[in-house]
Amino acid sequence: SDIRPTRMTATVEILMTFIRDFFEDNPLSNLGILYSKAGTAKKITELSGSPKIHLKAAASLKTTGEGDFSLQNALELAFTS
């Protein structure tokens, strides 16, 4: 059993803080978000310069963080996106 807040909740909160700070420090930059679990990678957001899109997508992440992380699959998805 996980303690409260769950690791996924804490990770999403940290991600949202990162997104806000990233666009505050780099207003002309673009960001895309990938999610990797159970040996697969999934694109959460396209490359975009809008923090609102990324914050909305991050807030909607309700999945559990189960399974193995696959750096190779995440990088391959990033290169093909």
DONU-844763 format. One record per residue: residue number from 1; x, y, z of N, C-alpha, C in turn. Coordinates in Angstrom, 3 decimals, padded with zeros to 6 digits. Atoms other than C-alpha are relative to their C-alpha. Example, Ala and Ser with C-alpha at 12.3 -4.5 7.8 and 13.67 -1.06 7.14 Angstrom:
BEGIN
+-----+----------+----------+----------+----------+----------+----------+----------+----------+----------+
: num :     n.xx :     n.yy :     n.zz :    ca.xx :    ca.yy :    ca.zz :     c.xx :     c.yy :     c.zz :
+-----+----------+----------+----------+----------+----------+----------+----------+----------+----------+
:   1 :  000.890 : -001.190 :  000.000 :  012.300 : -004.500 :  007.800 :  000.900 :  001.200 :  000.000 :
:   2 : -000.820 : -001.190 : -000.060 :  013.670 : -001.060 :  007.140 : -000.770 :  001.090 :  000.730 :
+-----+----------+----------+----------+----------+----------+----------+----------+----------+----------+
END
This chain:
BEGIN
+-----+----------+----------+----------+----------+----------+----------+----------+----------+----------+
: num :     n.xx :     n.yy :     n.zz :    ca.xx :    ca.yy :    ca.zz :     c.xx :     c.yy :     c.zz :
+-----+----------+----------+----------+----------+----------+----------+----------+----------+----------+
:   1 :  000.841 : -001.181 :  000.000 :  000.000 :  000.000 :  000.000 :  000.886 :  001.244 :  000.000 :
:   2 : -000.752 : -001.231 :  000.141 :  001.273 :  003.429 : -000.947 : -000.483 :  001.021 :  001.022 :
:   3 :  000.403 : -001.058 : -000.917 :  001.269 :  006.399 :  001.419 : -000.656 :  001.129 : -000.785 :
:   4 :  000.669 : -001.127 :  000.652 : -000.738 :  009.526 :  000.673 :  000.909 :  001.197 : -000.005 :
:   5 :  000.573 :  000.247 :  001.316 : -000.289 :  011.298 : -001.647 :  000.745 : -001.140 : -000.694 :
:   6 : -000.633 :  001.111 :  000.717 :  000.435 :  008.429 : -004.000 :  001.178 :  000.531 : -000.812 :
:   7 : -001.155 : -000.413 :  000.805 :  003.643 :  008.480 : -006.014 : -000.445 :  000.630 : -001.314 :
:   8 :  000.480 : -000.550 :  001.267 :  001.661 :  009.136 : -009.182 : -000.532 :  001.417 :  000.211 :
:   9 :  000.513 : -001.332 : -000.292 : -000.119 :  012.103 : -007.607 :  001.149 :  000.977 :  000.222 :
:  10 : -001.162 : -000.858 : -000.249 :  003.187 :  013.522 : -006.366 :  000.754 :  000.282 : -001.293 :
:  11 : -000.692 : -000.183 :  001.272 :  004.774 :  012.978 : -009.794 : -000.739 :  000.984 : -000.894 :
:  12 :  000.792 : -000.923 :  000.825 :  001.927 :  014.791 : -011.562 :  000.126 :  001.422 :  000.543 :
:  13 : -000.154 : -001.324 : -000.587 :  002.195 :  017.711 : -009.116 :  001.374 :  000.590 : -000.349 :
:  14 : -001.339 : -000.457 :  000.359 :  005.951 :  017.936 : -009.767 :  000.069 :  000.329 : -001.491 :
:  15 :  000.050 : -000.269 :  001.436 :  005.318 :  017.722 : -013.528 : -000.671 :  001.339 : -000.279 :
:  16 :  000.714 : -001.259 :  000.217 :  002.841 :  020.602 : -013.343 :  000.865 :  001.195 :  000.433 :
:  17 : -000.917 : -001.053 : -000.435 :  005.359 :  022.695 : -011.389 :  001.103 :  000.197 : -001.036 :
:  18 : -001.034 : -000.080 :  001.033 :  008.025 :  021.854 : -013.986 : -000.522 :  000.737 : -001.233 :
:  19 :  000.577 : -000.636 :  001.196 :  005.719 :  022.908 : -016.853 : -000.111 :  001.506 :  000.215 :
:  20 :  000.132 : -001.440 : -000.280 :  004.947 :  026.265 : -015.208 :  001.373 :  000.685 :  000.004 :
:  21 : -001.339 : -000.581 : -000.083 :  008.618 :  026.934 : -014.417 :  000.696 :  000.016 : -001.356 :
:  22 : -000.632 :  000.091 :  001.317 :  009.774 :  025.795 : -017.865 : -000.449 :  001.149 : -000.897 :
:  23 :  000.504 : -001.052 :  000.890 :  007.513 :  028.224 : -019.721 :  000.227 :  001.397 :  000.566 :
:  24 : -000.340 : -001.287 : -000.596 :  008.218 :  031.021 : -017.252 :  001.444 :  000.376 : -000.360 :
:  25 : -001.410 : -000.243 :  000.314 :  011.961 :  030.663 : -017.880 :  000.284 : -000.020 : -001.501 :
:  26 : -000.218 :  000.172 :  001.439 :  011.646 :  029.785 : -021.607 : -001.294 :  000.283 : -000.769 :
:  27 :  001.319 : -000.288 :  000.592 :  008.588 :  031.593 : -023.004 : -000.126 : -000.313 : -001.488 :
:  28 :  000.062 :  000.271 :  001.436 :  009.509 :  030.908 : -026.654 :  000.256 : -001.464 : -000.338 :
:  29 : -000.337 :  001.406 :  000.216 :  010.270 :  027.197 : -026.197 : -001.238 : -000.865 : -000.204 :
:  30 :  001.050 :  001.000 :  000.168 :  008.222 :  024.121 : -027.049 :  000.271 : -001.175 :  000.919 :
:  31 : -000.101 :  001.141 : -000.896 :  007.536 :  021.091 : -024.884 : -000.988 : -001.062 : -000.466 :
:  32 :  000.899 :  001.124 :  000.254 :  006.019 :  017.666 : -025.463 :  000.130 : -000.976 :  001.157 :
:  33 : -000.021 :  000.912 : -001.150 :  005.106 :  015.074 : -022.831 : -000.264 : -001.424 : -000.466 :
:  34 :  000.143 :  001.439 :  000.240 :  005.583 :  011.308 : -023.116 : -000.180 : -000.692 :  001.342 :
:  35 :  000.240 :  000.796 : -001.205 :  004.485 :  008.686 : -020.610 :  000.417 : -001.430 : -000.307 :
:  36 : -000.476 :  001.357 :  000.244 :  006.158 :  005.305 : -020.276 : -000.348 : -000.888 :  001.185 :
:  37 :  000.288 :  000.992 : -001.031 :  004.904 :  002.281 : -018.350 : -000.189 : -001.354 : -000.654 :
:  38 :  000.188 :  001.380 :  000.459 :  004.794 : -001.478 : -018.704 :  000.700 : -000.273 : -001.329 :
:  39 : -000.782 :  000.254 :  001.204 :  007.449 : -001.401 : -021.418 : -000.483 :  000.708 : -001.245 :
:  40 :  000.505 : -000.737 :  001.150 :  005.486 :  000.928 : -023.682 :  000.078 :  001.499 :  000.267 :
:  41 : -000.014 : -001.451 : -000.125 :  005.522 :  004.669 : -024.346 : -001.228 :  000.565 : -000.707 :
:  42 :  001.189 : -000.630 :  000.561 :  002.566 :  006.929 : -025.059 :  000.212 :  001.508 : -000.017 :
:  43 : -000.103 : -001.451 :  000.105 :  002.462 :  010.523 : -026.270 : -001.201 :  000.622 :  000.717 :
:  44 :  001.061 : -000.683 : -000.728 :  000.481 :  012.692 : -023.865 : -000.352 :  001.312 : -000.698 :
:  45 :  000.236 : -001.242 :  000.741 :  000.922 :  016.017 : -025.674 :  000.980 :  000.102 : -001.162 :
:  46 : -000.865 : -000.313 :  001.137 :  002.321 :  017.083 : -029.011 :  000.953 :  001.113 :  000.412 :
:  47 : -000.924 : -001.097 : -000.206 :  005.256 :  019.484 : -029.156 : -000.775 :  001.299 : -000.159 :
:  48 :  000.811 : -001.214 :  000.008 :  003.680 :  022.832 : -028.282 :  000.629 :  001.056 :  000.890 :
:  49 : -000.470 : -001.114 : -000.805 :  004.477 :  026.255 : -026.877 : -001.047 :  000.526 :  000.947 :
:  50 :  001.092 : -000.436 : -000.867 :  001.257 :  026.475 : -024.881 :  000.015 : -000.765 :  001.328 :
:  51 :  000.006 :  000.704 : -001.286 :  001.571 :  025.683 : -021.166 : -001.391 : -000.497 :  000.400 :
:  52 :  001.370 :  000.417 : -000.360 : -002.228 :  025.437 : -020.875 : -000.306 : -001.411 : -000.495 :
:  53 :  000.228 :  001.332 :  000.567 : -002.308 :  022.378 : -023.144 :  000.688 : -001.061 :  000.863 :
:  54 : -000.770 :  000.968 : -000.778 :  000.380 :  020.611 : -021.121 : -000.540 : -000.141 :  001.423 :
:  55 :  000.541 :  000.062 : -001.355 : -001.087 :  021.526 : -017.725 : -001.319 : -000.763 :  000.033 :
:  56 :  001.274 :  000.717 :  000.078 : -004.516 :  020.266 : -018.775 :  000.234 : -001.498 : -000.170 :
:  57 : -000.310 :  001.411 :  000.222 : -003.037 :  016.994 : -020.035 :  000.603 : -000.640 :  001.246 :
:  58 : -000.620 :  000.532 : -001.216 : -000.923 :  016.533 : -016.895 : -001.042 : -000.197 :  001.097 :
:  59 :  001.043 :  000.115 : -001.020 : -003.938 :  017.154 : -014.656 : -000.926 : -001.183 : -000.259 :
:  60 :  000.901 :  001.099 :  000.331 : -005.866 :  014.461 : -016.500 :  000.659 : -001.372 :  000.128 :
:  61 : -000.677 :  001.290 : -000.172 : -003.235 :  011.748 : -015.884 : -000.511 : -000.676 :  001.270 :
:  62 :  000.571 :  000.715 : -001.140 : -005.037 :  009.291 : -013.631 :  000.423 : -001.461 :  000.030 :
:  63 : -000.409 :  001.399 :  000.074 : -003.215 :  006.076 : -014.463 :  000.925 : -000.347 :  001.154 :
:  64 : -000.926 :  000.460 : -001.019 : -001.215 :  003.992 : -012.068 :  001.366 : -000.204 : -000.636 :
:  65 : -001.352 :  000.153 :  000.519 :  002.529 :  003.780 : -012.437 :  000.496 : -001.421 :  000.178 :
:  66 : -000.400 :  001.395 : -000.163 :  002.822 :  000.035 : -012.772 :  000.752 : -000.490 : -001.220 :
:  67 : -000.759 :  000.567 :  001.107 :  005.193 : -001.986 : -014.898 :  001.366 :  000.637 : -000.112 :
:  68 : -001.371 : -000.458 :  000.188 :  008.712 : -001.414 : -016.116 :  000.057 :  001.189 : -000.944 :
:  69 : -000.260 : -001.151 :  000.848 :  009.919 :  001.857 : -017.588 :  000.889 : -000.443 : -001.161 :
:  70 : -000.817 :  000.332 :  001.161 :  011.326 :  001.541 : -021.117 :  000.547 :  001.287 : -000.612 :
:  71 : -000.641 : -001.186 :  000.564 :  013.764 :  004.317 : -021.979 :  000.107 : -000.109 : -001.513 :
:  72 : -000.136 :  000.191 :  001.445 :  014.313 :  002.831 : -025.434 : -001.303 :  000.325 : -000.718 :
:  73 :  001.286 : -000.276 :  000.639 :  010.602 :  002.912 : -026.315 : -000.368 :  001.474 :  000.097 :
:  74 :  000.302 : -001.423 : -000.157 :  010.237 :  006.457 : -024.934 :  000.830 :  000.830 : -000.970 :
:  75 : -000.858 : -000.742 :  000.929 :  013.206 :  007.708 : -026.961 : -000.408 : -000.223 : -001.453 :
:  76 :  000.442 :  000.277 :  001.362 :  012.000 :  005.982 : -030.131 : -001.263 :  000.775 : -000.329 :
:  77 :  001.225 : -000.766 :  000.212 :  008.585 :  007.603 : -029.725 :  000.327 :  001.479 : -000.135 :
:  78 : -000.390 : -001.406 :  000.076 :  010.219 :  010.993 : -029.123 :  000.636 :  000.318 : -001.355 :
:  79 : -000.660 : -000.239 :  001.286 :  012.345 :  010.664 : -032.273 : -000.970 : -000.063 : -001.166 :
:  80 :  000.941 :  000.123 :  001.108 :  009.403 :  009.665 : -034.459 : -001.140 :  001.007 :  000.068 :
:  81 :  001.093 : -000.973 : -000.156 :  007.053 :  012.364 : -033.137 :  000.365 :  001.341 : -000.570 :
+-----+----------+----------+----------+----------+----------+----------+----------+----------+----------+
END
